[in-house]
Amino acid sequence: MVKSVNYDQERAVAIAAVQQAALLCEAVRQEMVSAALEKADKSPVTIADFGAQALICRSLALAFPQDPVVGEEDGFDLRKPGMESVLAPLADHVGRLIPGSTVPEILDWIDHGNGAVGSRYWTLDPIDGTKGFLRGDQYAIALALVEGGDLKVGVLGCPFLSFDGQDRGLLFVAVRGQGAMMMTLKGGSPQPIRVIDDRASLNHRFVESVEAGHGDQSQQGAIARSVGITAPSMRMDSQAKYAAVAAGQAVLYLRLPSPKSPDYREKIWDHAAGALVVEEAGGRVTDMAGKPLDFSSSSRLVDNRGVIVSNGHLHQLVLDALAAPPSV
Protein backbone atom coordinates (compact mmCIF):
# COMPACT_ATOMS: atom_id res chain seq x y z
CA MET A 1 0.00 0.00 0.00
CA VAL A 2 1.38 3.39 -0.99
CA LYS A 3 1.08 5.86 1.83
CA SER A 4 -0.75 9.10 1.16
CA VAL A 5 1.31 12.26 0.88
CA ASN A 6 -1.23 14.42 2.67
CA TYR A 7 -2.01 11.85 5.41
CA ASP A 8 -5.74 11.98 4.71
CA GLN A 9 -6.07 8.21 5.00
CA GLU A 10 -3.99 8.05 8.17
CA ARG A 11 -6.06 10.82 9.71
CA ALA A 12 -9.36 9.14 8.83
CA VAL A 13 -8.30 5.71 10.09
CA ALA A 14 -6.93 7.18 13.32
CA ILE A 15 -10.10 9.16 14.02
CA ALA A 16 -12.38 6.17 13.42
CA ALA A 17 -10.20 3.90 15.55
CA VAL A 18 -10.10 6.31 18.48
CA GLN A 19 -13.87 6.88 18.27
CA GLN A 20 -14.46 3.13 18.35
CA ALA A 21 -12.10 2.71 21.31
CA ALA A 22 -13.90 5.51 23.16
CA LEU A 23 -17.20 3.65 22.79
CA LEU A 24 -15.66 0.59 24.40
CA CYS A 25 -14.04 2.58 27.22
CA GLU A 26 -17.25 4.35 28.15
CA ALA A 27 -19.23 1.11 28.00
CA VAL A 28 -16.75 -0.55 30.35
CA ARG A 29 -16.88 2.36 32.76
CA GLN A 30 -20.67 2.69 32.74
CA GLU A 31 -21.08 -1.01 33.41
CA MET A 32 -18.55 -0.90 36.22
CA VAL A 33 -16.33 -3.51 34.59
CA SER A 34 -13.33 -1.42 35.48
CA ALA A 35 -11.58 -3.30 38.26
CA ALA A 36 -7.88 -2.72 37.79
CA LEU A 37 -5.01 -5.14 37.55
CA GLU A 38 -1.58 -4.01 38.71
CA LYS A 39 1.36 -3.95 36.32
CA ALA A 40 4.98 -4.52 37.28
CA ASP A 41 5.52 -0.77 37.78
CA LYS A 42 2.52 -0.69 40.18
CA SER A 43 0.40 1.31 37.72
CA PRO A 44 -3.17 0.12 37.08
CA VAL A 45 -4.47 -1.42 33.87
CA THR A 46 -8.09 -2.26 33.09
CA ILE A 47 -10.23 -4.20 30.64
CA ALA A 48 -10.76 -0.89 28.85
CA ASP A 49 -7.00 -0.39 28.36
CA PHE A 50 -6.69 -3.81 26.74
CA GLY A 51 -9.88 -3.49 24.72
CA ALA A 52 -9.00 -0.04 23.37
CA GLN A 53 -5.54 -1.22 22.34
CA ALA A 54 -7.01 -4.28 20.63
CA LEU A 55 -9.48 -2.22 18.60
CA ILE A 56 -7.00 0.45 17.54
CA CYS A 57 -4.24 -2.01 16.68
CA ARG A 58 -6.70 -4.04 14.63
CA SER A 59 -7.68 -0.96 12.63
CA LEU A 60 -4.07 0.05 12.04
CA ALA A 61 -3.02 -3.48 11.05
CA LEU A 62 -5.80 -3.67 8.48
CA ALA A 63 -5.12 -0.24 6.96
CA PHE A 64 -1.33 -0.06 7.29
CA PRO A 65 -0.01 -3.61 7.70
CA GLN A 66 3.62 -2.56 7.36
CA ASP A 67 3.46 0.03 10.13
CA PRO A 68 4.64 -1.05 13.59
CA VAL A 69 2.68 0.15 16.61
CA VAL A 70 4.47 1.08 19.83
CA GLY A 71 1.76 0.75 22.45
CA GLU A 72 1.66 0.81 26.22
CA GLU A 73 -0.01 -2.55 26.83
CA ASP A 74 0.67 -6.16 25.87
CA GLY A 75 -1.13 -9.44 26.29
CA PHE A 76 1.55 -11.29 28.24
CA ASP A 77 -0.26 -11.40 31.58
CA LEU A 78 -3.58 -12.09 29.88
CA ARG A 79 -2.14 -15.29 28.41
CA LYS A 80 -1.33 -16.70 31.84
CA PRO A 81 -3.57 -19.36 33.40
CA GLY A 82 -6.40 -18.12 35.57
CA MET A 83 -7.21 -14.95 33.61
CA GLU A 84 -10.70 -16.07 32.57
CA SER A 85 -12.33 -13.43 34.79
CA VAL A 86 -10.58 -10.75 32.74
CA LEU A 87 -10.75 -12.37 29.32
CA ALA A 88 -14.50 -13.04 29.40
CA PRO A 89 -15.61 -9.40 29.85
CA LEU A 90 -12.82 -8.23 27.54
CA ALA A 91 -14.06 -10.51 24.77
CA ASP A 92 -17.64 -9.42 25.46
CA HIS A 93 -16.88 -5.71 25.07
CA VAL A 94 -14.67 -6.11 22.01
CA GLY A 95 -17.22 -8.48 20.50
CA ARG A 96 -19.95 -5.86 20.70
CA LEU A 97 -17.93 -3.72 18.27
CA ILE A 98 -16.22 -6.50 16.29
CA PRO A 99 -18.80 -9.30 16.16
CA GLY A 100 -17.32 -12.77 15.97
CA SER A 101 -13.94 -11.78 17.40
CA THR A 102 -12.25 -14.48 19.47
CA VAL A 103 -9.99 -14.30 22.51
CA PRO A 104 -6.90 -15.43 20.54
CA GLU A 105 -7.58 -12.74 17.92
CA ILE A 106 -8.03 -10.07 20.60
CA LEU A 107 -4.77 -11.03 22.27
CA ASP A 108 -2.98 -10.91 18.92
CA TRP A 109 -4.41 -7.45 18.24
CA ILE A 110 -3.18 -6.24 21.63
CA ASP A 111 0.27 -7.65 20.93
CA HIS A 112 0.39 -5.88 17.57
CA GLY A 113 1.21 -2.91 19.80
CA ASN A 114 4.55 -4.48 20.72
CA GLY A 115 6.31 -2.93 17.73
CA ALA A 116 9.55 -0.96 17.77
CA VAL A 117 10.35 2.63 16.97
CA GLY A 118 11.37 2.95 13.32
CA SER A 119 11.37 5.25 10.34
CA ARG A 120 7.56 5.18 10.35
CA TYR A 121 5.47 3.92 13.25
CA TRP A 122 2.39 4.64 15.36
CA THR A 123 2.50 5.14 19.10
CA LEU A 124 -0.54 4.47 21.25
CA ASP A 125 -1.72 4.94 24.79
CA PRO A 126 -5.11 3.22 24.83
CA ILE A 127 -6.02 4.93 28.10
CA ASP A 128 -3.73 7.72 29.19
CA GLY A 129 -4.77 8.49 32.74
CA THR A 130 -6.08 5.12 33.92
CA LYS A 131 -6.41 6.45 37.47
CA GLY A 132 -8.63 9.24 36.13
CA PHE A 133 -10.66 6.66 34.25
CA LEU A 134 -11.16 4.68 37.44
CA ARG A 135 -12.17 7.81 39.37
CA GLY A 136 -14.71 8.83 36.75
CA ASP A 137 -12.56 11.76 35.70
CA GLN A 138 -10.33 12.76 32.79
CA TYR A 139 -8.55 10.28 30.57
CA ALA A 140 -7.46 10.25 26.94
CA ILE A 141 -7.09 7.77 24.11
CA ALA A 142 -3.91 8.98 22.43
CA LEU A 143 -2.68 7.91 18.98
CA ALA A 144 0.07 9.43 16.87
CA LEU A 145 1.95 8.67 13.67
CA VAL A 146 5.69 9.33 13.64
CA GLU A 147 7.62 9.43 10.38
CA GLY A 148 11.29 10.26 10.06
CA GLY A 149 11.30 11.19 13.73
CA ASP A 150 8.63 13.85 13.17
CA LEU A 151 5.05 13.77 14.41
CA LYS A 152 2.71 13.66 11.41
CA VAL A 153 -0.78 12.78 12.72
CA GLY A 154 -2.12 13.09 16.25
CA VAL A 155 -5.56 12.16 17.58
CA LEU A 156 -6.72 12.61 21.18
CA GLY A 157 -10.06 11.23 22.29
CA CYS A 158 -11.15 12.69 25.64
CA PRO A 159 -14.50 11.09 26.57
CA PHE A 160 -14.97 13.00 29.84
CA LEU A 161 -13.70 16.41 28.71
CA SER A 162 -15.85 19.45 28.02
CA PHE A 163 -15.17 23.16 27.71
CA ASP A 164 -17.49 26.06 28.50
CA GLY A 165 -20.48 23.94 29.43
CA GLN A 166 -20.45 21.77 26.29
CA ASP A 167 -21.48 18.14 26.32
CA ARG A 168 -18.74 15.81 27.44
CA GLY A 169 -16.68 13.94 24.89
CA LEU A 170 -14.21 15.78 22.68
CA LEU A 171 -11.87 14.70 19.90
CA PHE A 172 -8.72 16.64 18.96
CA VAL A 173 -7.01 16.04 15.63
CA ALA A 174 -3.82 17.46 14.12
CA VAL A 175 -1.85 16.82 10.94
CA ARG A 176 1.57 18.39 10.53
CA GLY A 177 1.23 21.62 8.59
CA GLN A 178 -2.58 21.50 8.53
CA GLY A 179 -3.51 22.94 11.93
CA ALA A 180 -5.46 21.45 14.83
CA MET A 181 -9.18 20.77 15.04
CA MET A 182 -11.68 19.92 17.76
CA MET A 183 -14.98 18.09 17.38
CA THR A 184 -17.26 15.99 19.53
CA LEU A 185 -16.43 12.34 19.84
CA LYS A 186 -19.79 11.59 18.25
CA GLY A 187 -18.71 13.43 15.10
CA GLY A 188 -19.97 16.69 13.70
CA SER A 189 -18.17 19.61 12.12
CA PRO A 190 -14.52 20.04 13.15
CA GLN A 191 -13.65 23.48 14.51
CA PRO A 192 -10.16 24.98 14.28
CA ILE A 193 -8.49 25.58 17.65
CA ARG A 194 -5.72 28.00 18.61
CA VAL A 195 -3.73 28.74 21.72
CA ILE A 196 -4.40 32.08 23.43
CA ASP A 197 -1.94 34.93 23.89
CA ASP A 198 -4.13 37.37 25.82
CA ARG A 199 -2.57 37.81 29.28
CA ALA A 200 -5.82 39.33 30.54
CA SER A 201 -7.79 36.21 29.70
CA LEU A 202 -9.43 34.27 32.49
CA ASN A 203 -7.70 31.25 30.95
CA HIS A 204 -4.22 32.60 31.76
CA ARG A 205 -3.55 29.59 33.96
CA PHE A 206 -1.51 26.41 33.93
CA VAL A 207 -2.30 22.72 34.12
CA GLU A 208 -0.48 19.88 35.82
CA SER A 209 -1.12 16.26 36.76
CA VAL A 210 -3.54 15.24 39.48
CA GLU A 211 -1.02 12.74 40.83
CA ALA A 212 1.69 14.51 42.85
CA GLY A 213 4.17 11.79 41.99
CA HIS A 214 3.97 12.65 38.28
CA GLY A 215 5.96 15.84 38.72
CA ASP A 216 7.47 18.45 41.02
CA GLN A 217 4.34 20.41 41.86
CA SER A 218 6.20 22.80 44.15
CA GLN A 219 8.63 23.80 41.40
CA GLN A 220 5.86 23.86 38.81
CA GLY A 221 3.86 26.33 40.89
CA ALA A 222 6.92 28.52 41.44
CA ILE A 223 7.73 28.59 37.72
CA ALA A 224 4.15 29.47 36.82
CA ARG A 225 4.16 32.37 39.28
CA SER A 226 7.50 33.59 37.97
CA VAL A 227 6.03 34.05 34.48
CA GLY A 228 3.00 35.92 35.74
CA ILE A 229 0.40 33.19 36.27
CA THR A 230 -1.38 33.89 39.53
CA ALA A 231 -4.39 31.56 39.29
CA PRO A 232 -4.20 28.15 41.00
CA SER A 233 -3.31 25.29 38.71
CA MET A 234 -5.87 23.12 36.93
CA ARG A 235 -5.13 19.51 37.80
CA MET A 236 -6.12 16.99 35.16
CA ASP A 237 -5.20 13.43 34.34
CA SER A 238 -3.87 12.47 30.93
CA GLN A 239 -3.11 14.32 27.72
CA ALA A 240 -6.32 16.24 28.24
CA LYS A 241 -3.83 18.80 29.60
CA TYR A 242 -2.41 19.20 26.10
CA ALA A 243 -5.94 19.66 24.80
CA ALA A 244 -6.58 22.40 27.35
CA VAL A 245 -3.55 24.37 26.13
CA ALA A 246 -4.31 23.78 22.45
CA ALA A 247 -7.94 24.89 22.82
CA GLY A 248 -7.06 28.06 24.73
CA GLN A 249 -8.31 26.89 28.12
CA ALA A 250 -4.84 27.28 29.64
CA VAL A 251 -1.50 28.73 28.56
CA LEU A 252 0.99 26.36 30.16
CA TYR A 253 1.41 22.69 31.05
CA LEU A 254 4.39 21.78 33.20
CA ARG A 255 5.68 18.27 33.83
CA LEU A 256 8.94 18.63 35.73
CA PRO A 257 10.65 15.55 37.17
CA SER A 258 9.68 14.58 40.69
CA PRO A 259 12.47 14.99 43.25
CA LYS A 260 11.93 11.30 44.02
CA SER A 261 12.78 10.35 40.41
CA PRO A 262 15.02 13.13 39.05
CA ASP A 263 16.31 10.99 36.18
CA TYR A 264 12.91 9.77 35.01
CA ARG A 265 12.39 9.83 31.26
CA GLU A 266 8.89 10.15 29.84
CA LYS A 267 7.29 7.53 27.60
CA ILE A 268 6.59 8.57 24.02
CA TRP A 269 2.92 7.50 24.05
CA ASP A 270 2.26 9.87 26.98
CA HIS A 271 3.15 12.92 24.86
CA ALA A 272 3.20 12.28 21.10
CA ALA A 273 -0.42 12.94 20.13
CA GLY A 274 -0.84 15.86 22.50
CA ALA A 275 2.41 17.49 21.43
CA LEU A 276 1.35 17.63 17.79
CA VAL A 277 -2.10 18.99 18.67
CA VAL A 278 -0.52 21.83 20.66
CA GLU A 279 2.10 22.62 18.03
CA GLU A 280 -0.46 22.71 15.24
CA ALA A 281 -2.64 24.98 17.39
CA GLY A 282 0.24 27.47 17.51
CA GLY A 283 1.89 26.42 20.76
CA ARG A 284 5.33 25.07 21.57
CA VAL A 285 6.52 21.84 23.20
CA THR A 286 10.08 21.18 24.44
CA ASP A 287 11.94 19.63 27.32
CA MET A 288 13.30 21.67 30.24
CA ALA A 289 16.37 22.68 28.24
CA GLY A 290 14.37 23.90 25.27
CA LYS A 291 15.11 20.85 23.11
CA PRO A 292 12.38 19.34 20.93
CA LEU A 293 11.05 16.01 22.14
CA ASP A 294 12.84 13.16 20.37
CA PHE A 295 10.45 10.53 19.02
CA SER A 296 13.02 8.96 16.70
CA SER A 297 14.99 6.53 18.82
CA SER A 298 13.21 4.86 21.73
CA SER A 299 9.93 4.21 23.48
CA ARG A 300 11.16 6.70 26.08
CA LEU A 301 12.29 10.27 25.58
CA VAL A 302 15.81 9.29 26.61
CA ASP A 303 17.43 12.56 25.53
CA ASN A 304 14.78 14.80 27.09
CA ARG A 305 14.21 15.70 30.73
CA GLY A 306 10.83 17.06 31.71
CA VAL A 307 8.22 18.54 29.36
CA ILE A 308 7.19 22.17 28.87
CA VAL A 309 4.01 22.88 26.88
CA SER A 310 2.94 26.46 26.29
CA ASN A 311 1.05 28.87 24.10
CA GLY A 312 4.44 29.81 22.66
CA HIS A 313 4.52 33.33 24.03
CA LEU A 314 5.43 32.18 27.53
CA HIS A 315 7.86 29.50 26.50
CA GLN A 316 11.16 31.37 26.65
CA LEU A 317 10.18 32.95 29.96
CA VAL A 318 9.63 29.48 31.41
CA LEU A 319 12.94 28.20 30.05
CA ASP A 320 14.75 31.24 31.47
CA ALA A 321 13.12 30.69 34.85
CA LEU A 322 14.18 27.05 34.85
CA ALA A 323 17.76 27.98 33.92
CA ALA A 324 18.05 30.69 36.59
CA PRO A 325 20.01 29.77 39.71
CA PRO A 326 17.75 29.04 42.70
CA SER A 327 17.18 31.95 45.04
CA VAL A 328 18.84 31.69 48.41
Secondary structure, DSSP 8 states (H G I E B T S, - for coil): ----SS-HHHHHHHHHHHHHHHHHHHHHHHTT----EE-TTS-EE-HHHHHHHHHHHHHHHHH-TT--EEES--STGGGSTT-HHHHHHHHHHHHHHSTT--HHHHHHHHHTTB----SEEEEEEEEE-HHHHHHTS--EEEEEEEETTEEEEEEEEETT--STT--S-EEEEEETTS-EEEEETTEEEEEE------TTSTT--EEE-SSGGGS-HHHHHHHHHHTT--S--EE--TTHHHHHHHTTS-SEEEE---TTSTT---BGGGTHHHHHHHHHTT-EEE-TTS-----SS-SB-TT--SEEEE-STTHHHHHHHHHS----
